[in-house]
Amino acid sequence: MNIQTTNRLTAAETALIEAYNDQMGDLPGDGEVFAVRDRLLDELKTAGLPTRRIEAWHYTDFKNLLRLVPSDIGKGLAEALPPTVEGSPVIAVLQGKASEKASVKNLTIARYADSLINGAAAVGLEALGKDDAIGRINASFVRDGYVIDFPDGTELDEPLEVQFIHAGGQIHSRLPVTFGADVKATFIERHQAVEGAAALVSSVSEVKIGKGSEITWIILQEQGSEDTHLGQLRIDLGEDAKLKLFVINAGGKLVRQELYIKVVGEGADLTLRGINLLGGDTHTDVTMVLGHDVPNTSSTEVIRNVVFDRARGVFQGMIRVAPDAQKTDAKMACNTLLMSDDAEFSVKPELEIFADDVQCGHGATVADIDGNHLYYLMARGIPEKKARAMLVNAFVAEIVEELEDEALVEALEGVISGWLEKHA
């Protein structure tokens, strides 16, 4: 006897399907794009959102955690913000819509909506696998974003900042960026909520880094206290390329930030630094899958987490070393400060090594503020609350100080300090 089971849709899953049906007439795309959209939405409907039974989502029961799904893009007013680093060029996606006038000297910039309309985006909309809920949601609903190309030899004196600003509603954007050979640039991907209703936000960035380029990529996420933020960064790192990737999560009610990085060129080097600032009754999940696919490459990953109140956090880090990737040097560490008895943080480091001449390792620590350090500061007249804030700030600021740009370090330290003043 065959027993058939039916996926019972939650209220959020039903709302996603209804939202797609309602928005279909307004979404940009040709026939090929809509064929992909329809198929991915149907796959999402059939399988449902991931639960704890899906290994990649074991610590984030997305099916039960996702409660809010606005029906449309919202009517709130979103405006571009001053740049994170004063004087830097800014291009913005406001309430899900990119500007037709966006331009930066020497760069090629186009609206992503145009590639949906002419069908060029269809191939890139494909999901990464059967458990790629973020890819399916984003591809089904994406309306706009930017396609940016850095020609060979480009050197930027100031960081380029792409702002994704919203004031509530359902917002889905895409950001394909290609760095040619020997490019030197700093790129800030900034996600921010302004005053308005709660939002469901998804963003997929697809980054290709060419031979010999030196790139600093910063993700700065400061969503609203009731927002759901679904982020995905897909990176191909080429020959002799160097990437410094910094991820700062300082907002959002439910956050899932996925990092899929493929080291595909010999001599490539990756530096990943992450800071997760969690407070209230929030849930933040950073999941990384890093593939060393060729010989003579290196990577280091350090994640620092500070968890207050009843917040829950997750870091899943997978490093895969292919059979041909001899001489790989990969190290990963995750350090957490739990500032409350009700706070939680789950760490799942993984190594899959199929080569025999490598140096790979991982480690994790969980602790509270060191009592001796706290006593030292209080003995010198510093109030306990301020002393705790100073120690927490030092714990995470150490990561930011690895950046070589003094103005950028100062700006990011300001973000961290501002968050701690509200939550510490």
N, C-alpha and C positions, 0 to 999 in steps of 0.2 A: 504494500500500500504506500502511495506517495503522499507525503504531507506537505502542503504548500502554506507558506507564511506570507502574510501581507504586511508591508511596512506601514505602520500607523503614524501618520504625520502629526507632528506637534503644531501648536499654534504658530510658531515662528516659521516652520517649513511651509505651512499653508499660506502664510502671509507672503513669503518669498515668491511662491508660484503665482499667487494673485497679483502681486506687484509686477511681475514680468508680463503677465497678460494685459495689465492696465497700461504699462509703459511701452509695450511693443511698437505701437504706432509712432512713438516719438524717438525711439532709439535709432542712431545712425548706422548704416551698413547696407551693402549690396546683398544679392541673393546668397553668395558664398559665405559671407559673414553671418547671415541669419541662419544658415544651415548649421553652422558651428554653434551659434547661440542656442538654437532649439535643442540640438543634441546634448549639449552640456547641461542645460536646465533639466532635460528629461532624465539624464543620468543622476543628477542631484535628487530629483523627485523619486526615482526608483530606489536608490541606495539610502536616501535620507542623509541628514547631517551626521558627522562622525560622533561615535560614543566612545566610552572608555574601552570598549572591546577592540577598537582599532589601535594597534600598538603606537602609532605615531601621535595619537590623540589620547593616550592613556591617562595623562594627568590633566587634560582639558576636555571635559565632557561637553563638547560643543552643542550637541543636540539639546541638552538640558540647560546649559548656561545661556544660550542665545534666547533672549526673551523679546527684545525690541526690534521690530522690522517696520520702519516707516513705509508708507505706501508709495511715496514719490520723492522727488529731489528736494522738496521743501521750498518755502517762500522767503526764508530769512535772507538778510543782506550781509554779504561777506565782502570785505575789502582787504586789499593787500596790506601787509604789515611792514614796518621798517625792517631793513635787513638785519640779520643776526650780527653781522660784522659791518659796522658803519662804512658806507661808501661802496659796498659790494652791489653788483648788478642783481636784480630780482626779476623773475618772471613768475606769474601766479596762475593757478587754477582756482577760480573763485566759484564756490557752490557748484563744483563739477564742470565748469566751463573754462577753457583756455582762451587766451587773447589772440586775436588774429594779428595783432601788431607786435607781438613779442619778438625781440631781436637782441642779439649780443654780438659785438664785433667779432668777425672771423668765424663765427659758428653758424651752422645751418640748423634752423629751428622751424618746425612745422607743427600744426595742430594734429593730434592723434585722430580726431574726428574725421579728418580728410582721408586718412588711410583706412578707416572703417567704411567710408562712403565709396571709395574706389576699389575696395576689396583687398588691398595690399596687407591689411592687418590679419586676415583670416588665419594664416598659418601660425602666427604668434599667439593666437587665442587658445590653442590647444592646452589642455590640462597636463600637468607633469606626471600624473599617475592616478590610480583608482581612488586614492585617499586625498586628492588635492581639492579640498572643498573651497579654499580661497580662490584658486584658479578658476574653478567653475562659476562661483558667484560673480567674481569680477568680470570674466569673459561674457557672462550672460547679460550683465547690466552696464558695462563700461560705455561711457558717452564721449569722453574726451581725455586730454592730457597733452603731452608734448613728445615729439620725436626730435632728438637732438644729436647732431653729428659734430665731433671735434676732429678737424682735419689733422693729418700728420704734422708733427712738429709744433702744434699749438701750445702756447704757454700763457696761463692766466695769472695776472698779478694779484687779483682779488678772488675770493671764493665766488662761484656762481650759485645762487640760491633759487631753488624752485619751491614755491610755497603752494601747499594744498590747504586752502582755507574754507571752512564751511560754517554755516549757521543753522545746523539741524537738517534733518531729512535723510534721504538715502543717496550717498555720493560714491561713485566708482570711477577711478581714474587709472591711466596707464602711462608709463614713462620708459620708452626704449631710448637708451643712450649708447652711442658708439664712440669710443676713444680710439683714434688712429694710432700710428706708431709714434713713439717718442713724445707723447703728450705729457705735460706737467700741469696739473689742475687740482683744485679743491672744489668739491661739489657738495652742497647742502640740500638734502631732501627734508623739507620741514612740513609737518602735519600739525595743524592747529585749529581748535574750535574757537569761535567768537560767541558772544552771548546769543542764545537761541535754544530751540528745542533739541532734544537728544537725537543722535544720528547713528546710522549704520554706514561705516566708511570702509571701502576696500581700495587697495592700491597695489599694483604690480609694476615693479621696475625691472627692466631687462637690460643688463649692462655687459658690453663687450669691451675688453681692454687690450689694446694692441701691443705689439712688440716694443719693449723698452720704455713703456709709459710708466709714470709715477703719479698715482692718483690717490687722493684722500677723499673718501666718501662718508658723509655724516648723515645719519638718520636721526632727526630730532622730532620726537612725537610727544605732543602736549594736547591731547584731546580732552573733551569735557568730561566731567565726573560721571555722566550717564551714557557716554558714547561707547559703541563697539568699534574697535579698530582692527581691521584684518590687513596686514601688510605682508608682501612677499617680494624678496629681492633675489633675482637670478643673475649670476655673474659667471662669465667665462674669462679667465685670467691667462693672457698669452705669454709668449716667450720673453724671459728677462723682465717681465712687468712686475711692478711693485704696487700693492694696494694696501692702504691703511683704511680700515673700515671701523667707524665708530657708531654705535647704536645707543641712543639715550631714550628710555621710556620714562616719561614723567607725567602721565595722564591716562585717561580712559577707564571705563568701568570693566570692560572685557577686551583684552588685547591679545592677539596672536601675531607675532612677528616671525616670519619664516625666512631663513637665509639658505639659499641653495647655491653653493660655490663650486665651480669646476676649475681646477688648476690644470690647464691643457697645454702649457708651454714650458719647456725646460728653462730652469733658472728663475722661475717665478717665485715671488715671496708675498705671503699674506700676513698682515697683522690685524687681528680683530680685537677690539675692545668694546665692552658693553657695560652699561650702567642702567639698572632697573630700580626706580624709586617707587615704592608701593605703599599705599596707605588706604585707610577706610575699609570698605568691603569690596575690594577690587580683585581682579584676577588677570595676571599677565604671564604670557607664555612666549619664550624665545626658543625657537627650534632651528637648529643648524644642521645641515648635511654638507660636509666638505669632502670633495673627491680629489685626491692626488692621483692623476691619471698618467703622468709621465715622470721620468727620472729627474733627480737633482732639483727638487723643489722644497720649499720650507713654509711653515706656518706656525703662528703662535696665537692663542686665543685666551683672553682673560676677561671674565665676567664678574662684576661686582654688583651685589644686590643689597638693598636696605628695605626692610619690611616692617611696617608699623601696623597697629590696630589688628583688624581681622583679615588683612590682605593675604592673598595666596599667590605664589609665584612659581614659575617652572623654567628650568633651562635643560633642554635636551641637545646634546652635542654629539654628532656622529662624524668620525673621521674614517674615510675609506681609502686604503692604499691599494692601488691596482697592482697586478702581478709584474707589470713592466716598470713600476714606479720605484726603482731602486734609488738609494741615497736620499730618501724622503726624511725630512726632519720636521716632526709635528708635535706640538705640545699644547695642552689645554688645561685651564684651571678655572674653577668657579668658587668665589668666596662670598659668603652671605652673613649679614648682620641681622639677626632677629631681634626686634626692639619691643616685642610684646609676646606674652604667653599664648595669645590666640593667633599669632602670625604663623604662616606656613611657607616653606619653600622646598620644592622637590627638584633634585638634580639627577640627571641620567646621562653620564658621559659614556660614550661607546667608541671602541676601536675595531675596525675590520681590516686586517692587514694580510695581504696576499703576496707580499714581497719579503725577502729574507735579509736584506741589507738596509735597514731603516733604524731611525731613532724616534720612537713615539711614546708619549706618556700623557696621563691626565691625573688631575687631583681635584678635591673639593673640600671646603671647610665651611662650618656653620658655627657661629658664636654670637655672644652678646658683647656689649662694650666692655673692654678690659677695666676691671675695678681699680687697678693700680694707676692706670692712665687717668681715669676719672678723678681719683683722689688727688693726684698730682696737680691737676688744674684747679680743683676746688680749694686745695690748700693755699693756693695763690690768689684767692679772693674771687674766683670766677663762679658765678651761680651754677648750680647743677644742671639746669635746663640748657644754659648756654654752653657749658662744658661738653654736654652730650652732643649738642649740635656741632660743635667744633670738631669732635672726634669723628663723627659720622661724615662730616664734610671732607675731612682729611682722607678718610677711607676711600671715597669715590673720586675726589679731586686728583689723587695720584694718577688715575687713569687718564684724565683729560690733559694733564701736564705733559704727556708724551707727545702731544701735538707741538709742532715747531712754530706755529703762527701765534704770536703773543696776543694779538687782538682776538683771535678765535678762542684761545684758551680763556681769556677774560670773559668773553661773552657766554661761553658754555658754563663756566664756574658761576656766573650770575644766574643762569637758569637753575642750576643745582641748589644754590643758596636760597633762591626765592622759593623753591619747592620745600626745602627743609624748614624755612621760617613758618610755613603754613602747617606742616605736619609734625615737626619734631616736638 
